[in-house]
């Protein structure tokens, strides 16, 4: 089966091989060592100070991006609702509601059309962006995911999609936007703005960029929810495979900077009180508290935990259903929508917008019930003002087709921004009809499931929270009805009867009062946890958003139960979309049965390699005929090396390099003996003198070389200026090769572009030397080998790659268990892992694709068949 296509028997998409890993491991070559030699304490402190400044700048810029999105979403939404609401009020008397519907369609279709056009400009801007950022933090290089054009299209696109009335949120795209800011700001350059070139020598590696992306993603969460600690945990839990204490502090500092930047400007713009911090995030749940006059009120009790666990189970089932339906829709889009012209994607987005608008309008006008306004609803005015909802609590209550002192409960939920609807469900003391809540949940569930995945920037947090809040409020209403029924039975039951005894504990244990806001919050957590399957970070995010630490236990229990229930059926929504894209994501650990495999079972034995000294024509041929991103640097183990050294200068250079780089036991002992002479002990000097007296003559070959010559028989001659060929025999292809290091494709292309080579009649010392800054100047978009002008190169020239290769990469033995290989590869953020045997010969190489769950499962089945 071709990777990336669908298996007919399982209908699953396999990881694609065109995704590459990031280079998180340092390349300790000669240019890098020169940089290390020049580094002192002052330069190291300056570098660290610059990193802290950049982290702060990332947080501030992410907060400003959130401010931009929030300001225009609020502006466009208020304009739309003001025009449509006045039209509805006028047309209610005149009977021209169709005109109001057309006005609402005009606004929504225009906004959604603009959002779809922005996605056509940058397709990776579609969706929430969390799956892509999760892949990037996991170590996968996703094309275009952190470009400047992406963040521009993302921020403006989510602005229009939210204002267009789609059931999407702006919190998920905020995480993506923060990650792009983190990746681009420290580079001080962009491919979209090629004319802007600033000489900023820092952070020119995937290692630094990935750390900044972790900080930016955390800042996006912090700006979205006002939860800096939750953002830090999100970056840790959802993606980053490499973490340390220093990175934790920087990520938390960045999150704090984003939170307070957004808080400062939003508070000043909305309330005019610059310097006060009243609006910590784009989405805030308000303050949960009982009225002082209600002595029986409690936010939750121990008895409520039983209902919360049941709600977690139901939330997990609903989340699994949501993910299953959305996965089928995504596969349908992949087969029937994406292969067609891009205009079809725009039409699909417009169709979803049209359907959503009609459903919202008709449901608000027809399905709503007129409910009596609660007298306590005015007492919550200060709280809602604090959250910036409106100047008066009644401004978010819709009275369509209802008489005075009543409101339309369905219109109040549908004809408001989603954040206002969430606050209504959390804090509105007025009642919502169970029928209304059921219909609202069903419509919102189906429409949000259909919407997630269309070609517009769209988040999933707010729709899931709103859908779950309606579910929780429905549970609270049903429990209140049950309590009322119990009271009726208690009143009419005969004294001393069994019925009265059964009814008595209901009031005694605390079920005489239900706080609807708590059940709405738990319902929101249950449904969101069932969809995204996040635990630690989501718990902290919800606690920080509510400013109520007492909710920690019920939220945590609910999220855990929802995750366990949902995991029984399928994966989280983000993992599903990662798999649908064919991204080779590495999980936290492998399954236990995978330890039946060894490194030799999963490695790629068919290698393409280069020699320490190789002709340009051979390098160009290798680079143009393969797609590998790293090549082992090897020398061959020949039994007749001295004859070869006489015949060819190129082969002579390679053999001399091999002899000088192989560390033998005798050579190591000689080095130790020389170093031991510095000790004053006479006993050590005697040992050294004794060893020197028995030292073998330098002409005699060492024991390792004798072992190699005895082990391998001669094989067909192959000069290093001949590139690897598909016509090689098995003996030629798997010849014994001594491993010396790894060199990347980007490094080879840089050497060719800059003309780093020497002629055959010269010494390799005459080859030009490149500094570390010159080697990384073109980062992150190195030249392509197919764009190289071959007329400027002499194909017979020789390139000495040894100063630029990584001579000490991580390696494993062929007998290493898969769990050890997996942990080393993931925790160290590796891109290539050579497999080297006991005598220093490379026998294979392991990449990310050899460690994916699908690949390991296939090799395990093959292992069982061979037993």
C-alpha positions in Angstrom: 0.0 0.0 0.0 1.3 3.4 -0.9 1.8 5.6 2.2 -0.7 8.4 2.3 -3.4 6.4 0.6 -6.3 4.5 2.1 -6.1 0.9 3.1 -9.1 -0.9 1.7 -9.3 -3.4 4.5 -9.0 -0.9 7.4 -10.0 2.3 5.6 -7.1 4.1 7.5 -4.7 6.6 6.1 -1.0 5.7 6.6 1.7 8.2 7.4 3.2 9.9 4.4 6.9 9.9 3.7 7.1 13.4 2.4 7.0 14.8 6.0 10.4 15.4 7.5 11.6 15.9 11.1 13.1 19.0 12.6 16.8 19.1 13.4 16.6 19.5 17.1 19.9 17.8 17.7 23.0 20.0 17.4 25.5 19.3 14.6 28.9 19.4 16.4 31.0 20.1 13.3 34.1 22.2 12.9 32.3 25.5 12.2 30.2 25.0 15.4 33.3 24.1 17.4 34.9 27.4 16.2 31.8 29.2 17.6 32.1 27.4 20.9 35.8 28.3 21.1 34.9 32.0 20.8 32.1 31.9 23.4 32.9 33.3 26.8 30.6 34.0 29.8 29.8 37.5 28.6 28.6 36.2 25.2 26.6 33.4 26.8 24.9 35.9 29.1 24.2 38.2 26.2 22.7 35.3 24.2 20.5 34.3 27.1 19.4 38.0 27.6 18.5 38.3 24.0 16.4 35.1 24.2 14.5 36.5 27.2 13.8 39.7 25.3 12.5 37.8 22.3 10.3 35.7 24.5 8.8 38.8 26.0 8.3 40.3 22.5 6.6 37.2 21.3 4.1 37.4 24.2 3.4 41.1 23.6 2.9 40.5 19.8 0.6 37.5 20.4 -1.5 39.7 22.8 -1.7 42.4 20.1 -2.9 39.8 17.5 -5.6 38.7 19.9 -6.6 42.4 20.5 -6.9 42.9 16.8 -9.1 39.9 16.2 -11.3 40.6 19.2 -11.8 44.3 18.4 -13.0 43.7 14.8 -15.0 40.6 15.7 -16.8 42.7 18.3 -17.2 45.6 15.9 -18.6 43.5 13.0 -20.8 41.4 15.2 -22.4 44.4 16.9 -23.0 46.0 13.6 -24.7 42.9 12.2 -26.9 42.2 15.2 -27.9 45.8 15.6 -29.1 46.1 12.0 -30.8 42.7 11.9 -32.4 43.1 15.4 -33.9 46.5 14.4 -35.1 45.0 11.2 -36.8 42.1 13.0 -38.5 44.4 15.5 -39.9 46.5 12.6 -40.9 43.5 10.4 -42.6 41.8 13.3 -45.4 44.3 13.0 -45.2 44.7 9.2 -44.9 41.0 8.4 -41.6 41.3 6.4 -39.4 38.9 8.3 -38.1 37.5 5.0 -36.3 40.8 4.5 -34.6 40.5 7.9 -33.5 37.0 6.9 -32.0 38.4 3.7 -30.1 41.0 5.6 -28.7 38.4 7.9 -27.7 36.2 4.9 -26.1 39.2 3.3 -23.9 39.8 6.3 -23.0 36.2 7.0 -22.3 35.1 3.4 -20.1 38.2 2.7 -18.0 37.5 5.8 -17.7 33.8 5.1 -16.8 34.4 1.5 -13.9 36.7 2.5 -12.7 34.1 5.0 -12.7 31.4 2.3 -10.8 33.7 -0.1 -8.1 34.1 2.6 -7.8 30.4 2.9 -7.4 30.0 -0.8 -4.3 32.3 -0.6 -2.8 30.2 2.2 -4.5 26.8 2.5 -2.7 25.8 5.7 -4.6 28.7 7.4 -7.8 26.6 7.4 -9.1 24.9 10.5 -7.9 25.7 14.0 -4.2 25.1 13.4 -3.8 23.1 16.6 -3.2 19.8 14.8 -0.4 21.5 12.7 1.2 23.1 15.8 1.0 19.8 17.7 2.9 18.2 14.8 5.5 20.9 14.8 6.1 20.7 18.5 6.3 16.9 18.1 9.2 17.5 15.7 7.5 17.3 12.3 8.2 20.0 9.7 4.8 20.9 8.3 5.2 23.0 5.1 4.0 26.6 5.5 2.6 26.3 9.0 4.7 29.1 10.5 4.9 31.6 7.7 4.0 35.3 7.9 1.4 34.9 5.2 -0.2 32.1 7.4 -0.7 34.3 10.4 -2.1 37.2 8.4 -4.6 34.9 6.6 -5.4 33.1 9.9 -6.0 36.3 12.0 -8.1 38.0 9.3 -9.9 34.8 8.3 -11.0 33.9 11.8 -12.2 37.4 12.2 -14.6 37.1 9.2 -15.6 33.5 10.0 -16.7 34.3 13.6 -18.4 37.5 12.5 -20.1 35.5 9.7 -22.1 33.6 12.2 -20.4 30.2 11.7 -20.3 27.9 14.7 -16.6 28.4 15.2 -14.3 30.0 17.8 -11.3 32.3 17.6 -9.4 30.6 20.5 -7.9 27.7 18.4 -6.6 30.0 15.7 -5.1 32.2 18.4 -2.9 29.3 19.4 -1.7 28.9 15.8 -1.2 32.6 15.4 1.0 32.7 18.6 3.1 29.9 17.3 3.7 31.6 14.0 4.7 34.8 15.9 7.1 32.7 17.9 8.6 31.1 14.9 9.0 34.3 12.8 9.7 37.1 15.1 13.2 35.9 16.3 14.3 35.4 12.6 13.8 39.1 11.7 13.1 38.1 8.1 10.3 36.6 6.0 10.0 35.0 2.6 6.9 37.1 2.1 8.9 40.2 2.7 12.1 39.4 0.9 13.3 43.0 0.8 13.5 43.2 4.5 16.8 41.6 5.5 18.1 42.4 9.0 21.5 41.0 10.0 20.4 39.2 13.2 22.8 36.4 13.8 20.9 34.6 16.6 18.5 31.7 16.6 19.3 30.2 13.2 18.4 26.6 13.9 15.4 24.4 14.3 16.3 23.9 17.9 15.8 27.6 18.8 12.8 28.0 16.6 11.0 25.1 18.1 11.5 26.5 21.6 10.0 29.8 20.5 7.1 28.1 18.8 6.4 26.3 22.2 6.4 29.8 23.8 4.2 31.3 21.1 1.6 28.5 21.3 1.4 28.8 25.1 1.0 32.6 24.7 -1.9 32.0 22.3 -3.7 29.8 24.9 -3.0 32.4 27.5 -4.4 35.3 25.4 -7.4 33.2 24.4 -8.5 32.2 27.9 -6.5 34.4 30.2 -4.7 31.3 31.5 -0.9 31.6 31.4 -0.3 28.5 33.5 -2.8 26.5 31.4 -1.0 27.7 28.3 2.3 26.5 29.6 0.8 23.1 30.4 -0.9 23.0 27.0 2.5 23.4 25.2 4.0 20.7 27.4 1.1 18.2 27.2 0.0 18.5 23.6 3.2 18.6 21.7 6.7 19.4 22.9 8.8 16.2 23.0 11.8 18.0 24.4 11.5 20.0 27.6 13.7 21.5 30.3 13.4 23.8 33.3 14.8 26.8 31.5 12.2 26.4 28.7 9.5 26.2 31.3 10.3 29.6 32.7 10.6 31.2 29.3 7.2 29.8 28.2 5.5 30.9 31.4 7.0 34.4 31.1 5.8 34.6 27.5 2.3 33.5 28.5 2.2 36.1 31.2 3.3 38.8 28.8 0.5 37.8 26.3 -2.2 37.7 29.0 -1.4 41.1 30.5 -0.8 42.8 27.2 -4.3 41.8 26.0 -5.8 42.6 29.4 -4.2 46.0 29.5 -5.5 47.1 26.0 -8.9 45.5 26.2 -9.6 47.1 29.6 -8.5 50.5 28.3 -10.5 50.3 25.1 -13.7 49.0 26.5 -13.8 50.7 29.9 -11.5 53.6 29.3 -9.5 52.7 32.5 -6.0 52.4 31.2 -3.7 50.6 33.6 -6.5 48.5 35.1 -6.7 44.8 34.3 -10.3 43.7 34.2 -10.5 41.5 31.0 -7.8 38.8 31.2 -8.7 36.8 28.0 -10.7 36.7 24.9 -13.0 34.2 26.6 -13.8 34.5 30.3 -16.5 32.6 32.2 -17.3 35.3 34.8 -17.5 34.9 38.5 -19.4 32.0 40.0 -20.9 32.9 43.3 -24.2 32.6 45.1 -26.3 35.5 46.1 -25.8 36.6 49.7 -29.5 36.5 50.3 -29.7 32.8 49.4 -28.4 31.0 52.4 -29.1 27.5 51.0 -27.1 28.1 47.8 -23.9 26.2 47.3 -21.7 25.9 44.1 -21.4 22.1 44.5 -21.4 19.4 47.1 -19.9 16.0 47.4 -23.2 14.4 46.3 -22.9 16.4 43.0 -19.7 14.5 42.2 -21.8 11.4 41.3 -23.8 13.5 38.8 -20.5 15.0 37.4 -19.1 11.5 36.8 -22.3 10.5 34.9 -22.0 13.7 32.9 -18.4 12.9 32.2 -19.4 9.5 30.8 -22.2 11.1 28.7 -19.8 13.8 27.6 -17.2 11.2 26.5 -19.9 9.4 24.5 -21.1 12.6 22.8 -17.5 13.6 22.1 -16.8 10.2 20.5 -19.9 10.6 18.4 -18.8 14.1 17.4 -15.4 12.8 16.4 -16.7 9.9 14.5 -19.1 12.0 12.4 -16.5 14.7 11.8 -14.0 12.0 10.7 -16.4 10.7 8.1 -17.1 14.2 6.9 -13.3 14.9 6.6 -12.8 11.7 4.6 -15.7 12.7 2.3 -14.1 16.1 1.8 -10.7 14.5 1.0 -12.2 12.3 -1.7 -14.9 14.5 -3.2 -14.2 18.2 -2.4 -10.5 18.7 -2.2 -9.6 17.1 -5.6 -12.0 19.5 -7.3 -11.3 23.1 -8.2 -10.7 25.5 -5.3 -14.0 27.3 -6.0 -15.8 24.2 -4.8 -14.4 24.7 -1.3 -15.6 28.2 -1.3 -19.1 27.1 -2.4 -19.1 24.5 0.4 -18.3 27.2 3.0 -21.1 29.4 1.6 -23.5 26.4 1.8 -22.6 25.8 5.4 -23.1 29.5 6.1 -26.4 29.6 4.3 -27.7 26.6 6.2 -26.5 27.8 9.6 -28.1 31.3 9.1 -31.4 29.8 8.0 -31.5 27.4 11.0 -30.5 30.1 13.5 -33.2 32.5 12.1 -36.0 30.0 11.9 -35.2 28.4 15.3 -35.1 31.8 17.0 -38.4 32.9 15.5 -40.4 29.6 15.7 -38.9 27.2 18.2 -38.3 29.6 21.1 -40.4 29.9 24.2 -41.3 33.1 26.1 -39.9 32.8 29.6 -40.5 35.1 32.5 -37.5 37.4 33.3 -36.1 36.6 36.7 -36.0 39.4 39.2 -32.5 38.3 40.2 -31.2 38.7 36.6 -30.7 42.4 37.3 -28.5 41.7 40.3 -25.9 40.1 38.0 -25.5 43.4 36.2 -22.1 44.2 37.7 -20.7 40.9 37.0 -21.7 41.0 33.4 -20.4 44.5 33.0 -17.1 43.3 34.5 -16.8 40.8 31.7 -17.5 43.5 29.1 -20.7 41.9 27.8 -22.8 45.1 27.8 -23.9 48.0 29.9 -27.0 46.2 30.9 -27.7 42.6 31.5 -30.9 42.8 29.4 -29.0 43.8 26.3 -28.1 40.2 25.6 -31.6 39.0 26.2 -33.8 38.8 23.1 -37.5 39.5 23.3 -38.5 38.4 19.8 -42.3 37.8 19.6 -42.6 37.9 23.3 -44.6 40.3 25.5 -43.2 42.6 28.1 -41.3 41.1 31.0 -40.6 38.0 29.0 -37.8 36.9 26.7 -37.3 34.4 23.9 -34.9 31.8 25.3 -34.0 30.3 21.9 -33.2 33.7 20.4 -31.2 34.6 23.5 -28.9 31.7 22.7 -28.8 31.9 18.9 -29.0 35.6 18.3 -25.9 36.5 20.4 -22.2 36.1 20.1 -21.1 32.7 21.4 -19.3 34.1 24.4 -22.5 35.9 25.5 -24.5 32.8 25.0 -22.0 30.9 27.2 -22.3 33.5 29.9 -26.1 33.3 29.7 -26.0 29.6 30.4 -23.4 30.0 33.2 -24.9 33.0 35.0 -28.5 33.7 33.8 -30.8 33.0 36.7 -33.8 33.0 34.4 -34.9 29.6 33.2 -34.4 28.0 29.8 -37.0 25.5 28.7 -35.7 21.9 28.6 -37.2 21.6 25.1 -35.3 24.7 24.0 -32.0 23.4 25.5 -32.5 20.0 23.9 -33.2 21.5 20.4 -30.4 24.0 20.8 -27.9 21.3 21.8 -29.0 19.0 18.9 -28.8 21.8 16.2 -25.5 23.2 17.6 -24.0 19.7 17.8 -24.8 18.9 14.1 -23.9 22.3 12.7 -20.6 22.6 14.5 -19.7 19.1 13.5 -20.4 20.0 9.9 -18.6 23.3 10.1 -15.3 22.1 11.5 -13.2 21.1 8.5 -14.5 23.5 5.9 -12.1 25.9 4.2 -12.2 28.8 6.8 -10.1 29.4 9.9 -12.1 27.9 12.7 -11.7 27.0 16.3 -13.5 24.2 18.2 -13.1 25.3 21.8 -16.0 27.8 22.0 -18.6 25.7 20.0 -17.7 22.7 22.2 -18.0 24.8 25.4 -21.4 26.2 24.3 -22.7 22.9 23.2 -21.6 21.3 26.5 -23.0 24.2 28.6 -26.4 23.6 27.1 -26.1 20.0 27.9 -25.1 20.8 31.5 -27.9 23.4 31.9 -30.4 20.7 30.6 -29.2 18.3 33.3 -29.6 21.0 36.0 -33.1 21.7 34.8 -34.1 18.1 34.9 -32.6 17.7 38.4 -34.6 20.7 39.6 -37.8 19.2 38.2 -37.0 16.0 40.0 -36.4 17.8 43.3 -39.7 19.6 42.8 -41.4 16.3 42.3 -39.7 14.9 45.4 -41.0 17.9 47.4 -44.5 17.2 46.2 -44.3 13.6 47.2 -42.9 14.5 50.6 -45.8 16.9 51.2 -48.5 14.4 50.2 -47.0 11.1 51.4 -48.5 9.7 54.5 -46.5 10.3 57.7 -44.2 7.5 58.6 -44.6 5.7 55.3 -41.7 4.2 53.3 -42.1 6.8 50.6 -41.5 9.7 53.0 -38.4 7.9 54.4 -37.0 7.6 50.9 -37.7 11.2 50.1 -36.1 12.5 53.3 -32.4 12.2 52.4 -32.8 14.2 49.2 -33.0 17.5 51.2 -30.7 16.3 54.0 -27.7 15.5 51.8 -27.9 18.8 49.8 -30.0 18.1 46.8 -32.5 20.7 47.9 -30.7 23.3 45.8 -29.0 23.0 42.4 -26.7 25.7 41.1 -27.3 25.7 37.4 -24.1 27.5 36.5 -21.9 24.7 38.0 -23.7 22.1 36.0 -23.4 24.2 32.9 -19.6 24.5 33.5 -19.2 20.8 34.2 -21.3 20.0 31.1 -19.0 22.3 29.0 -15.9 20.6 30.4 -17.4 17.1 29.8 -18.2 17.7 26.2 -15.0 19.6 25.4 -12.9 16.9 27.1 -14.8 14.2 25.2 -13.9 15.9 21.9 -10.3 17.1 22.4 -9.2 14.5 25.1 -7.1 17.0 27.0 -6.7 16.6 30.7 -4.0 18.5 32.7 -3.9 21.7 30.6 -7.7 21.9 30.0 -8.3 21.5 33.8 -6.0 24.4 34.6 -7.4 26.5 31.7 -11.0 26.1 33.0 -10.0 26.8 36.6 -8.1 30.0 35.5 -11.1 31.1 33.3 -13.5 30.7 36.2 -11.2 32.2 38.9 -12.7 29.5 41.2 -10.2 27.0 42.6 -12.9 25.0 44.3 -13.9 23.8 40.8 -10.6 22.0 40.4 -11.7 18.6 41.7 -15.0 18.3 39.8 -13.5 19.6 36.5 -10.5 17.2 36.8 -12.7 14.2 37.6 -15.1 15.1 34.8 -12.3 15.5 32.2 -10.7 12.2 33.2 -13.9 10.3 32.9 -14.8 11.9 29.6 -11.3 11.1 28.2 -11.4 7.5 29.3 -14.9 7.0 27.9 -14.1 8.6 24.6 -10.7 6.8 24.2 -12.6 3.5 24.4 -14.2 4.4 21.0 -11.8 6.6 19.1 -9.1 9.3 19.3 -9.4 13.0 20.0 -10.4 15.3 17.2 -6.9 16.7 16.8 -5.3 13.3 16.6 -7.9 12.2 14.1 -7.1 15.1 11.8 -3.3 14.5 12.3 -3.8 11.0 11.1 -6.0 12.1 8.2 -3.2 14.3 7.0 -0.8 11.4 7.1 1.6 13.1 9.5 4.1 10.7 11.3 3.3 11.8 14.8 5.2 10.0 17.6 3.2 9.2 20.7 4.6 9.5 24.2 5.7 5.9 24.3 5.3 2.6 22.4 3.2 -0.4 23.3 4.6 -3.1 25.5 4.6 -5.7 22.8 6.7 -3.6 20.5 9.8 -4.6 22.6 9.7 -7.9 20.7 11.3 -5.9 17.9 14.9 -4.7 17.7 16.5 -1.8 15.9 17.6 -4.2 13.1 13.9 -5.1 12.5 12.7 -1.6 11.9 15.8 0.1 10.3 16.2 1.0 6.7 19.2 -1.1 5.4 19.3 0.2 1.9 21.6 3.3 2.4 22.7 6.1 0.2 26.0 7.4 1.5 28.9 9.7 0.7 32.6 9.4 1.2 34.8 11.9 3.2 36.3 13.0 -0.1 33.8 12.9 -3.0 33.7 14.3 -6.5 31.2 17.0 -7.3 29.6 14.9 -10.0 28.9 12.2 -7.6 27.4 14.5 -5.0 25.2 16.2 -7.6 24.0 12.8 -8.8 23.2 11.6 -5.3 21.3 14.7 -4.4 19.3 14.8 -7.6 18.4 11.1 -7.7 17.4 10.7 -4.0 15.1 12.5 -1.6 17.0 11.7 1.6 17.8 14.6 3.9 20.9 13.1 5.5 23.7 10.8 4.3 26.1 8.7 6.3 29.8 9.6 5.7 31.6 6.2 5.3 34.8 4.6 4.2 35.1 1.1 2.8 36.9 -1.8 4.5 39.3 -3.0 1.8 41.8 -5.8 2.1 44.1 -4.3 -0.4 44.1 -0.7 0.6 47.8 0.0 0.0 47.4 -0.9 -3.7 44.5 1.4 -4.0 46.4 4.2 -2.3 49.1 4.0 -5.0 46.6 4.3 -7.8 44.3 7.1 -7.0 44.8 10.3 -5.0 41.0 10.5 -4.1 40.9 7.0 -2.7 44.2 7.7 -0.9 42.6 10.7 0.9 39.6 8.6 2.0 41.8 5.8 3.3 44.1 8.2 5.2 41.0 9.8 6.8 39.7 6.4 7.9 43.0 5.4 9.5 43.3 8.7 11.3 39.7 8.7 12.6 39.5 5.1 13.8 40.3 4.9 17.5 42.0 1.7 18.4 42.6 0.3 21.9 46.4 0.7 21.4 46.1 4.2 20.2 43.8 5.1 23.1 46.2 3.6 25.6 49.0 5.6 24.1 47.0 8.8 24.6 46.2 7.9 28.2 49.8 7.1 28.9 50.9 10.5 27.6 48.3 12.2 29.8 49.3 10.2 32.8 52.8 11.5 32.7 51.6 14.8 34.1 50.8 13.0 37.4 53.6 13.2 40.1 53.2 9.6 41.1 56.4 7.5 40.4 54.2 4.5 40.0 52.3 6.0 37.2 55.6 7.0 35.5 56.9 3.5 35.7 53.7 2.2 34.2 54.0 4.7 31.3 57.7 3.8 30.7 56.9 0.1 30.7 54.1 0.6 28.2 56.2 2.8 26.0 58.9 0.1 25.9 56.5 -2.5 24.7 54.8 -0.2 22.2 54.1 -1.7 18.8 55.8 -0.3 15.8 53.6 2.2 13.9 53.9 0.2 10.7 52.2 -2.8 12.2 48.4 -2.8 11.7 46.3 -2.7 14.8 44.0 -5.5 16.0 40.8 -3.9 14.8 42.1 -3.7 11.2 43.2 -7.3 11.3 39.8 -8.4 12.5 38.1 -6.5 9.7 40.4 -8.0 7.1 39.9 -11.5 8.4 36.1 -11.1 8.5 35.4 -9.8 5.0 36.6 -11.1 1.7 37.5 -8.8 -1.2 34.6 -7.5 -3.3 34.2 -5.7 -6.6 36.1 -2.4 -6.9 34.1 0.8 -6.8 35.7 4.2 -7.0 34.2 7.0 -4.8 33.5 9.2 -7.9 30.9 6.7 -9.0 27.5 7.5 -7.5 25.3 4.8 -6.0 23.3 3.0 -8.6 20.1 0.9 -8.7 22.1 -1.6 -10.8 24.4 -2.5 -7.9 24.5 -6.1 -7.0 23.5 -7.2 -3.5 27.3 -7.6 -2.7 28.0 -4.1 -3.9 25.0 -2.6 -2.1 25.7 -4.1 1.4 29.5 -3.9 1.5 31.0 -3.3 5.0 31.2 0.5 5.6 33.0 2.2 8.5 30.7 5.0 9.8 32.3 8.4 10.5 29.4 10.8 10.7 26.3 12.3 9.2 25.9 15.2 6.8 22.7 16.9 5.8 21.4 17.5 2.4 21.2 21.3 3.2 24.9 21.2 4.1 25.9 19.5 0.9 23.9 21.9 -1.2 25.4 24.9 0.7 28.9 23.6 0.0 28.2 23.2 -3.7 26.6 26.6 -4.0 29.5 28.3 -2.3 32.1 26.4 -4.3 33.8 24.6 -1.4 36.0 22.1 -3.2 39.6 21.4 -4.2 41.3 19.9 -7.3 42.8 16.4 -7.4 46.4 17.7 -7.7 46.0 19.9 -4.6 45.8 19.1 -0.9 42.4 19.1 0.9 43.8 21.8 3.1 43.5 24.2 0.1 39.7 23.8 0.2 37.9 27.1 1.3 36.5 27.0 4.8 33.0 28.2 5.7 32.0 29.7 9.1 29.0 28.6 11.1 27.2 31.9 10.1 27.8 31.2 6.4 26.5 27.6 6.7 23.3 28.8 8.4 22.8 32.0 6.4 20.1 30.6 4.2 18.1 29.0 7.1 15.3 27.9 7.0 15.0 27.7 3.2 18.2 26.3 1.8 18.8 26.3 -2.0 17.4 23.3 -3.9 19.8 21.1 -5.8 17.7 21.3 -8.9 18.2 25.1 -9.0 22.0 24.7 -9.0 23.8 26.0 -12.1 26.1 23.1 -13.0 28.0 25.2 -15.6 29.7 27.0 -12.7 31.0 23.7 -11.2 33.8 21.5 -12.4 32.5 17.9 -12.0 36.0 16.5 -11.4 36.6 18.7 -8.4 36.6 17.0 -5.0 34.7 18.1 -1.9 36.0 17.3 1.6 32.9 17.0 3.7 34.6 16.0 7.0 34.8 19.5 8.5 31.0 20.0 8.1 29.6 16.6 9.0 28.4 15.7 12.5 31.1 13.2 13.6 29.3 12.2 16.8 25.6 11.7 16.2 23.4 9.5 18.4 23.7 5.9 17.4 22.2 2.6 18.5 23.2 -1.0 18.2 21.2 -3.4 16.0 20.2 -5.3 19.1 18.7 -2.3 20.8 15.0 -2.8 21.8 12.4 -0.6 20.1 11.3 1.1 23.3 14.9 2.3 23.9 15.2 3.5 20.3 11.8 5.3 20.5 12.6 7.0 23.8 16.0 8.2 22.5 14.6 9.4 19.2 11.6 11.3 20.7 13.1 12.8 23.8 16.3 14.0 22.1 14.3 15.3 19.1 16.3 13.4 16.5 15.9 13.4 12.8 18.1 10.5 11.8 19.4 7.7 14.0 22.2 5.5 12.5 22.4 1.9 13.5 26.1 0.9 14.0 27.4 -2.5 14.8 30.1 -3.5 17.3 33.0 -2.9 14.9 31.9 0.6 13.9 30.1 -0.3 10.6 26.8 1.3 9.7 24.2 -1.3 8.9 21.1 0.9 8.7 19.4 4.1 9.6 16.1 4.9 11.5 13.9 7.9 10.8 10.6 9.1 12.2 8.7 7.0 9.7 10.3 3.8 11.1 8.8 4.6 14.5 5.2 5.4 13.7 2.5 3.2 15.2 1.5 1.9 11.8 5.0 1.0 10.7 5.7 -0.8 14.0 2.5 -2.7 13.8 3.3 -3.9 10.3 6.8 -5.0 11.4 5.3 -6.8 14.4 2.9 -8.7 12.2 5.9 -9.7 10.0 7.8 -10.7 13.1 5.0 -13.0 14.2 4.9 -14.6 10.7 8.6 -15.4 10.8 8.4 -17.1 14.2 
